[in-house]
Amino acid sequence: MAEKRVSVRLAAVGGRQVRTELEGVGKAGERGFGTLSREMEAANKRMAAFSRRVKVAAAAAV
């Protein structure tokens, strides 16, 4: 099978502006992961509560 490779070289022009843009991207990513983490914790709590209810219902049915 043929293999093709591509090389890309990036250059930053206007160092302060590039740095500011990258910091903004990093902060947005942090906020996004923070939100995701909180949502996952809430979902885990809801699933644990549901599991407890199912166990109680199953025990009552037996």
Summary of the structure (lengths in Angstrom):
residues: 62
radius of gyration: 24.4
end to end distance: 60.6
largest distance: 71.5
contacts: 94
relative contact order: 0.06
helix: 76%
strand: 0%
